[in-house]
Amino acid sequence: MTQHWSIDLSFEEDGTRTACKASLSGPNAPGVQAMGVARRSPGDTPDAKIGEELAAARACSDLAHELVDRAAEDVESHTHRPADIAM
């Protein structure tokens, strides 16, 4: 059995702040979403690519934590004991 999940990243920028929403999609993907934000310091030269990279990295990191938390909940529902899942 092969599963395929895709991570979708969408961005919103306002000149000093870049927000990224990460979500999983696919036939059996869990409905997990996460956010990441990057802020440009006033003295920095504007560069949308840097803000997008940082916001995406933070959103993907948050997404990973959400998936680990969901997996821990699933383990606990099966074992009826606290899950010991490290990230």
Secondary structure as UniProt FT lines:
FT   STRAND          6..13
FT   STRAND          17..25
FT   TURN            27..28
FT   STRAND          33..39
FT   TURN            42..43
FT   HELIX           48..79
//
